[in-house]
Amino acid sequence: MSSTEFLSAELTEVTVDVEAALDPTEADGSYRDSRECAALALQAATGTLLLSPPTPRPKKG
């Protein structure tokens, strides 16, 4: 492996790491809107509403 190939491989790896950090994937079954979950939990405590998580957001691309 020549030095240019090695350097190219290193830069490609760094580029992939930066792109992954800028656009993190959302794990299946996790929800971003914790305020909505908290409001549902407060309403469920009164016994007037069944507690359910918000609908998941559509996946990118």
N, CA, C and O atoms as CSV, one atom per row, in Angstrom:
chain,resi,resn,atom,element,x,y,z
A,1,MET,N,N,0.863,-1.179,0.000
A,1,MET,CA,C,0.000,0.000,0.000
A,1,MET,C,C,0.903,1.234,0.000
A,1,MET,O,O,1.756,1.392,0.873
A,2,SER,N,N,0.707,2.089,-0.973
A,2,SER,CA,C,1.524,3.295,-1.050
A,2,SER,C,C,1.045,4.314,-0.023
A,2,SER,O,O,-0.028,4.166,0.563
A,3,SER,N,N,1.848,5.343,0.186
A,3,SER,CA,C,1.496,6.360,1.187
A,3,SER,C,C,0.241,7.132,0.784
A,3,SER,O,O,-0.528,7.552,1.649
A,4,THR,N,N,0.025,7.323,-0.520
A,4,THR,CA,C,-1.187,8.045,-0.944
A,4,THR,C,C,-2.436,7.205,-0.718
A,4,THR,O,O,-3.485,7.740,-0.358
A,5,GLU,N,N,-2.336,5.893,-0.925
A,5,GLU,CA,C,-3.482,5.021,-0.656
A,5,GLU,C,C,-3.801,4.998,0.829
A,5,GLU,O,O,-4.967,5.026,1.224
A,6,PHE,N,N,-2.750,4.947,1.658
A,6,PHE,CA,C,-2.940,4.937,3.109
A,6,PHE,C,C,-3.603,6.233,3.561
A,6,PHE,O,O,-4.547,6.207,4.350
A,7,LEU,N,N,-3.114,7.362,3.066
A,7,LEU,CA,C,-3.675,8.660,3.437
A,7,LEU,C,C,-5.118,8.781,2.956
A,7,LEU,O,O,-5.970,9.315,3.666
A,8,SER,N,N,-5.388,8.289,1.760
A,8,SER,CA,C,-6.753,8.330,1.231
A,8,SER,C,C,-7.695,7.492,2.088
A,8,SER,O,O,-8.823,7.906,2.353
A,9,ALA,N,N,-7.248,6.328,2.519
A,9,ALA,CA,C,-8.070,5.468,3.373
A,9,ALA,C,C,-8.335,6.142,4.716
A,9,ALA,O,O,-9.452,6.072,5.230
A,10,GLU,N,N,-7.329,6.791,5.287
A,10,GLU,CA,C,-7.498,7.484,6.565
A,10,GLU,C,C,-8.492,8.640,6.433
A,10,GLU,O,O,-9.350,8.816,7.298
A,11,LEU,N,N,-8.385,9.422,5.369
A,11,LEU,CA,C,-9.292,10.555,5.175
A,11,LEU,C,C,-10.719,10.082,4.930
A,11,LEU,O,O,-11.665,10.711,5.403
A,12,THR,N,N,-10.885,9.000,4.208
A,12,THR,CA,C,-12.220,8.458,3.969
A,12,THR,C,C,-12.857,8.022,5.276
A,12,THR,O,O,-14.044,8.260,5.499
A,13,GLU,N,N,-12.081,7.387,6.140
A,13,GLU,CA,C,-12.595,6.941,7.436
A,13,GLU,C,C,-13.016,8.134,8.288
A,13,GLU,O,O,-14.056,8.081,8.945
A,14,VAL,N,N,-12.233,9.199,8.289
A,14,VAL,CA,C,-12.568,10.398,9.058
A,14,VAL,C,C,-13.829,11.050,8.498
A,14,VAL,O,O,-14.677,11.505,9.265
A,15,THR,N,N,-13.964,11.102,7.174
A,15,THR,CA,C,-15.144,11.688,6.548
A,15,THR,C,C,-16.403,10.930,6.947
A,15,THR,O,O,-17.433,11.538,7.237
A,16,VAL,N,N,-16.321,9.614,6.962
A,16,VAL,CA,C,-17.470,8.794,7.354
A,16,VAL,C,C,-17.821,9.058,8.810
A,16,VAL,O,O,-18.999,9.163,9.150
A,17,ASP,N,N,-16.811,9.167,9.682
A,17,ASP,CA,C,-17.058,9.442,11.097
A,17,ASP,C,C,-17.730,10.796,11.291
A,17,ASP,O,O,-18.646,10.911,12.104
A,18,VAL,N,N,-17.299,11.815,10.568
A,18,VAL,CA,C,-17.880,13.152,10.688
A,18,VAL,C,C,-19.324,13.144,10.200
A,18,VAL,O,O,-20.198,13.726,10.843
A,19,GLU,N,N,-19.579,12.493,9.073
A,19,GLU,CA,C,-20.944,12.427,8.552
A,19,GLU,C,C,-21.865,11.679,9.514
A,19,GLU,O,O,-23.024,12.059,9.679
A,20,ALA,N,N,-21.370,10.636,10.140
A,20,ALA,CA,C,-22.177,9.890,11.108
A,20,ALA,C,C,-22.474,10.741,12.334
A,20,ALA,O,O,-23.561,10.643,12.903
A,21,ALA,N,N,-21.534,11.566,12.745
A,21,ALA,CA,C,-21.750,12.430,13.909
A,21,ALA,C,C,-22.744,13.543,13.593
A,21,ALA,O,O,-23.517,13.947,14.463
A,22,LEU,N,N,-22.731,14.039,12.368
A,22,LEU,CA,C,-23.635,15.121,11.995
A,22,LEU,C,C,-25.058,14.630,11.743
A,22,LEU,O,O,-26.006,15.400,11.889
A,23,ASP,N,N,-25.220,13.381,11.374
A,23,ASP,CA,C,-26.543,12.835,11.083
A,23,ASP,C,C,-26.718,11.507,11.816
A,23,ASP,O,O,-26.691,10.448,11.189
A,24,PRO,N,N,-26.896,11.553,13.140
A,24,PRO,CA,C,-27.012,10.301,13.889
A,24,PRO,C,C,-28.315,9.580,13.550
A,24,PRO,O,O,-29.340,10.214,13.298
A,25,THR,N,N,-28.262,8.280,13.548
A,25,THR,CA,C,-29.468,7.507,13.281
A,25,THR,C,C,-30.276,7.373,14.561
A,25,THR,O,O,-29.725,7.298,15.659
A,26,GLU,N,N,-31.564,7.344,14.399
A,26,GLU,CA,C,-32.446,7.183,15.550
A,26,GLU,C,C,-32.719,5.696,15.733
A,26,GLU,O,O,-33.134,5.013,14.797
A,27,ALA,N,N,-32.487,5.209,16.925
A,27,ALA,CA,C,-32.693,3.787,17.197
A,27,ALA,C,C,-34.171,3.435,17.072
A,27,ALA,O,O,-35.041,4.251,17.375
A,28,ASP,N,N,-34.443,2.223,16.626
A,28,ASP,CA,C,-35.832,1.775,16.511
A,28,ASP,C,C,-36.487,1.763,17.877
A,28,ASP,O,O,-35.909,1.283,18.852
A,29,GLY,N,N,-37.692,2.293,17.941
A,29,GLY,CA,C,-38.442,2.283,19.189
A,29,GLY,C,C,-38.119,3.423,20.129
A,29,GLY,O,O,-38.648,3.462,21.240
A,30,SER,N,N,-37.274,4.351,19.727
A,30,SER,CA,C,-37.001,5.501,20.595
A,30,SER,C,C,-37.704,6.727,20.014
A,30,SER,O,O,-37.916,6.826,18.805
A,31,TYR,N,N,-38.048,7.631,20.877
A,31,TYR,CA,C,-38.823,8.794,20.474
A,31,TYR,C,C,-38.110,10.047,20.939
A,31,TYR,O,O,-37.522,10.068,22.021
A,32,ARG,N,N,-38.159,11.083,20.133
A,32,ARG,CA,C,-37.444,12.312,20.456
A,32,ARG,C,C,-38.250,13.268,21.317
A,32,ARG,O,O,-37.670,14.041,22.080
A,33,ASP,N,N,-39.553,13.237,21.217
A,33,ASP,CA,C,-40.373,14.239,21.893
A,33,ASP,C,C,-40.718,13.779,23.309
A,33,ASP,O,O,-41.781,13.204,23.540
A,34,SER,N,N,-39.821,14.035,24.244
A,34,SER,CA,C,-40.040,13.589,25.621
A,34,SER,C,C,-41.122,14.416,26.310
A,34,SER,O,O,-41.734,13.951,27.271
A,35,ARG,N,N,-41.368,15.648,25.826
A,35,ARG,CA,C,-42.439,16.463,26.421
A,35,ARG,C,C,-43.794,15.816,26.195
A,35,ARG,O,O,-44.652,15.823,27.078
A,36,GLU,N,N,-43.982,15.256,25.006
A,36,GLU,CA,C,-45.249,14.591,24.711
A,36,GLU,C,C,-45.413,13.356,25.594
A,36,GLU,O,O,-46.509,13.085,26.084
A,37,CYS,N,N,-44.339,12.616,25.798
A,37,CYS,CA,C,-44.397,11.441,26.676
A,37,CYS,C,C,-44.702,11.863,28.109
A,37,CYS,O,O,-45.471,11.194,28.798
A,38,ALA,N,N,-44.111,12.962,28.566
A,38,ALA,CA,C,-44.356,13.438,29.929
A,38,ALA,C,C,-45.808,13.871,30.089
A,38,ALA,O,O,-46.426,13.597,31.118
A,39,ALA,N,N,-46.354,14.540,29.086
A,39,ALA,CA,C,-47.755,14.968,29.161
A,39,ALA,C,C,-48.681,13.758,29.201
A,39,ALA,O,O,-49.665,13.756,29.940
A,40,LEU,N,N,-48.379,12.739,28.419
A,40,LEU,CA,C,-49.192,11.523,28.445
A,40,LEU,C,C,-49.095,10.825,29.797
A,40,LEU,O,O,-50.083,10.278,30.286
A,41,ALA,N,N,-47.922,10.843,30.396
A,41,ALA,CA,C,-47.750,10.211,31.704
A,41,ALA,C,C,-48.552,10.952,32.764
A,41,ALA,O,O,-49.157,10.325,33.633
A,42,LEU,N,N,-48.564,12.286,32.702
A,42,LEU,CA,C,-49.335,13.063,33.674
A,42,LEU,C,C,-50.830,12.814,33.510
A,42,LEU,O,O,-51.549,12.689,34.501
A,43,GLN,N,N,-51.298,12.741,32.275
A,43,GLN,CA,C,-52.712,12.474,32.040
A,43,GLN,C,C,-53.078,11.050,32.445
A,43,GLN,O,O,-54.190,10.804,32.914
A,44,ALA,N,N,-52.159,10.117,32.267
A,44,ALA,CA,C,-52.429,8.726,32.627
A,44,ALA,C,C,-52.523,8.563,34.137
A,44,ALA,O,O,-53.224,7.677,34.625
A,45,ALA,N,N,-51.827,9.408,34.871
A,45,ALA,CA,C,-51.855,9.314,36.335
A,45,ALA,C,C,-53.252,9.608,36.874
A,45,ALA,O,O,-53.619,9.116,37.941
A,46,THR,N,N,-54.026,10.397,36.153
A,46,THR,CA,C,-55.387,10.705,36.598
A,46,THR,C,C,-56.358,9.587,36.239
A,46,THR,O,O,-57.500,9.588,36.699
A,47,GLY,N,N,-55.918,8.637,35.425
A,47,GLY,CA,C,-56.771,7.510,35.058
A,47,GLY,C,C,-57.724,7.810,33.926
A,47,GLY,O,O,-58.615,7.008,33.648
A,48,THR,N,N,-57.563,8.949,33.257
A,48,THR,CA,C,-58.492,9.303,32.186
A,48,THR,C,C,-57.972,8.935,30.800
A,48,THR,O,O,-58.719,9.013,29.825
A,49,LEU,N,N,-56.717,8.540,30.695
A,49,LEU,CA,C,-56.138,8.280,29.379
A,49,LEU,C,C,-55.179,7.108,29.473
A,49,LEU,O,O,-54.412,6.994,30.429
A,50,LEU,N,N,-55.229,6.242,28.476
A,50,LEU,CA,C,-54.250,5.168,28.417
A,50,LEU,C,C,-52.921,5.742,27.945
A,50,LEU,O,O,-52.880,6.557,27.022
A,51,LEU,N,N,-51.856,5.323,28.568
A,51,LEU,CA,C,-50.532,5.828,28.219
A,51,LEU,C,C,-50.014,5.109,26.977
A,51,LEU,O,O,-49.971,3.880,26.935
A,52,SER,N,N,-49.623,5.880,25.974
A,52,SER,CA,C,-49.003,5.296,24.791
A,52,SER,C,C,-47.959,6.274,24.284
A,52,SER,O,O,-48.145,7.486,24.385
A,53,PRO,N,N,-46.863,5.761,23.740
A,53,PRO,CA,C,-45.811,6.648,23.249
A,53,PRO,C,C,-46.247,7.337,21.964
A,53,PRO,O,O,-47.172,6.871,21.300
A,54,PRO,N,N,-45.597,8.438,21.604
A,54,PRO,CA,C,-45.923,9.103,20.340
A,54,PRO,C,C,-45.529,8.215,19.163
A,54,PRO,O,O,-44.710,7.308,19.310
A,55,THR,N,N,-46.104,8.475,18.021
A,55,THR,CA,C,-45.775,7.679,16.842
A,55,THR,C,C,-44.338,7.953,16.428
A,55,THR,O,O,-43.868,9.085,16.546
A,56,PRO,N,N,-43.635,6.939,15.947
A,56,PRO,CA,C,-42.248,7.152,15.542
A,56,PRO,C,C,-42.172,8.038,14.313
A,56,PRO,O,O,-43.076,8.051,13.479
A,57,ARG,N,N,-41.086,8.772,14.217
A,57,ARG,CA,C,-40.877,9.634,13.050
A,57,ARG,C,C,-40.413,8.785,11.874
A,57,ARG,O,O,-39.764,7.758,12.070
A,58,PRO,N,N,-40.736,9.201,10.664
A,58,PRO,CA,C,-40.304,8.419,9.505
A,58,PRO,C,C,-38.781,8.423,9.387
A,58,PRO,O,O,-38.114,9.396,9.739
A,59,LYS,N,N,-38.255,7.320,8.886
A,59,LYS,CA,C,-36.805,7.206,8.744
A,59,LYS,C,C,-36.343,8.022,7.555
A,59,LYS,O,O,-37.053,8.149,6.558
A,60,LYS,N,N,-35.143,8.574,7.671
A,60,LYS,CA,C,-34.566,9.363,6.584
A,60,LYS,C,C,-34.024,8.431,5.515
A,60,LYS,O,O,-33.435,7.388,5.801
A,61,GLY,N,N,-34.242,8.844,4.276
A,61,GLY,CA,C,-33.671,8.187,3.117
A,61,GLY,C,C,-33.870,6.772,3.050
A,61,GLY,O,O,-33.420,6.129,2.101
